[in-house]
């Protein structure tokens, strides 16, 4: 019988180490936008946070979104 994987030998990262991916709706909610359409316009114009396609779905990495918001708030200062 094999022993259970320890955190050091586990092939999968711990939940806290995994990236978090947002849907466009979740991104709009996170940024308290009035409409998800703003997120879609950003994507069309290449002006918003970086997103990627996962099949036919668009996802946004939370870490990249937070970095983008820091960059954008730095521009305003």
GUFIVO-613274 format. One line per field, with one value per residue: residue number from 1; residue in three letters; x, y, z negated of N, C-alpha, C in turn. Coordinates in steps of 0.02 Angstrom, whole numbers. Last residue first. Example, Ala and Ser with C-alpha at 12.3 -4.5 7.8 and 13.67 -1.06 7.14 Angstrom:
n <- [2:1]
res <- [SER:ALA]
nX <- [642:660]
nY <- [-112:-284]
nZ <- [-354:-390]
caX <- [684:615]
caY <- [-53:-225]
caZ <- [-357:-390]
cX <- [645:660]
cY <- [2:-165]
cZ <- [-394:-390]
//
This chain:
n <- [77:76:75:74:73:72:71:70:69:68:67:66:65:64:63:62:61:60:59:58:57:56:55:54:53:52:51:50:49:48:47:46:45:44:43:42:41:40:39:38:37:36:35:34:33:32:31:30:29:28:27:26:25:24:23:22:21:20:19:18:17:16:15:14:13:12:11:10:9:8:7:6:5:4:3:2:1]
res <- [UNK:UNK:UNK:UNK:UNK:UNK:UNK:UNK:UNK:UNK:UNK:UNK:UNK:UNK:UNK:UNK:UNK:UNK:UNK:UNK:UNK:UNK:UNK:UNK:UNK:UNK:UNK:UNK:UNK:UNK:UNK:UNK:UNK:UNK:UNK:UNK:UNK:UNK:UNK:UNK:UNK:UNK:UNK:UNK:UNK:UNK:UNK:UNK:UNK:UNK:UNK:UNK:UNK:UNK:UNK:UNK:UNK:UNK:UNK:UNK:UNK:UNK:UNK:UNK:UNK:UNK:UNK:UNK:UNK:UNK:UNK:UNK:UNK:UNK:UNK:UNK:UNK]
nX <- [-100:-139:-43:-73:-188:-133:-52:-150:-225:-128:-115:-245:-241:-143:-207:-319:-332:-481:-551:-676:-709:-683:-529:-493:-406:-367:-321:-256:-369:-396:-372:-414:-542:-601:-584:-662:-787:-802:-807:-926:-1022:-1052:-1078:-1023:-900:-823:-724:-795:-888:-804:-752:-866:-889:-776:-706:-540:-435:-296:-166:-121:-84:-192:-197:-36:-7:22:110:194:306:280:160:153:36:23:105:31:42]
nY <- [2934:2862:2764:2686:2624:2538:2454:2396:2329:2236:2158:2105:2031:1938:1869:1815:1799:1774:1697:1651:1501:1404:1369:1499:1644:1778:1948:2087:2227:2334:2360:2303:2316:2197:2210:2321:2267:2171:2256:2323:2223:2207:2362:2442:2362:2315:2227:2109:2111:2095:1969:1890:1904:1843:1739:1714:1603:1589:1466:1384:1392:1352:1216:1155:1072:899:800:799:807:899:855:677:554:404:253:108:-59]
nZ <- [501:610:620:510:550:648:570:489:587:631:517:512:631:602:498:566:737:820:967:1080:1172:1261:1199:1124:1164:1052:1012:927:902:1048:1181:1304:1351:1310:1171:1142:1176:1075:963:993:980:852:768:670:568:460:476:450:556:665:633:642:780:836:705:643:558:457:442:290:160:85:117:167:325:352:317:161:87:-14:-71:-31:13:-83:-27:45:0]
caX <- [-70:-183:-48:-10:-193:-180:-22:-95:-256:-154:-57:-222:-291:-132:-144:-329:-293:-433:-535:-624:-720:-723:-581:-490:-460:-349:-362:-246:-322:-408:-355:-349:-496:-601:-552:-590:-760:-799:-753:-864:-1006:-1000:-1099:-1096:-919:-885:-706:-737:-911:-847:-708:-833:-940:-789:-746:-606:-457:-368:-192:-150:-33:-170:-250:-88:7:-23:116:130:308:341:160:166:85:-6:92:72:0]
caY <- [2972:2916:2813:2722:2674:2590:2494:2434:2384:2286:2195:2148:2084:1986:1903:1865:1777:1824:1697:1700:1544:1461:1344:1428:1598:1724:1888:2033:2177:2310:2411:2284:2373:2214:2154:2322:2323:2149:2206:2360:2248:2162:2311:2442:2395:2352:2297:2126:2116:2155:2027:1897:1926:1915:1748:1746:1630:1598:1530:1381:1406:1422:1261:1166:1124:956:829:800:762:907:918:732:604:465:303:168:0]
caZ <- [446:588:674:511:497:667:624:459:549:678:542:458:623:657:484:514:679:798:895:1063:1114:1285:1244:1103:1181:1098:1006:975:877:980:1132:1275:1362:1381:1207:1128:1215:1145:968:988:1048:878:816:677:630:449:488:410:486:661:638:577:732:846:765:639:621:457:466:357:209:78:140:117:275:359:384:196:144:24:-35:-78:35:-55:-78:51:0]
cX <- [-24:-150:-88:-9:-129:-188:-69:-63:-203:-186:-79:-161:-269:-180:-129:-264:-298:-398:-482:-614:-661:-738:-619:-547:-444:-410:-338:-291:-315:-355:-362:-326:-425:-549:-547:-555:-685:-770:-746:-804:-942:-980:-1040:-1122:-994:-904:-766:-720:-854:-871:-748:-785:-909:-840:-755:-641:-528:-387:-268:-174:-60:-119:-228:-137:-51:-7:72:137:244:342:223:166:92:49:64:54:45]
cY <- [3025:2960:2874:2776:2714:2644:2552:2480:2426:2344:2251:2189:2132:2044:1955:1903:1833:1798:1750:1697:1591:1511:1403:1394:1528:1680:1836:1973:2119:2261:2387:2337:2359:2268:2170:2269:2328:2204:2183:2314:2289:2184:2269:2386:2392:2394:2344:2200:2137:2165:2092:1957:1936:1943:1823:1744:1654:1631:1531:1450:1406:1441:1334:1217:1130:1009:891:832:762:865:927:797:658:515:366:217:62]
cZ <- [468:536:651:564:491:613:642:510:514:640:589:478:568:652:539:499:626:736:882:988:1103:1229:1271:1141:1154:1110:1055:960:927:956:1060:1224:1336:1397:1281:1169:1204:1190:1040:995:1047:948:837:723:637:510:479:415:440:589:631:576:663:797:776:707:615:523:465:378:281:131:136:143:225:307:394:264:183:88:8:-38:-19:-38:-46:-4:0]
//
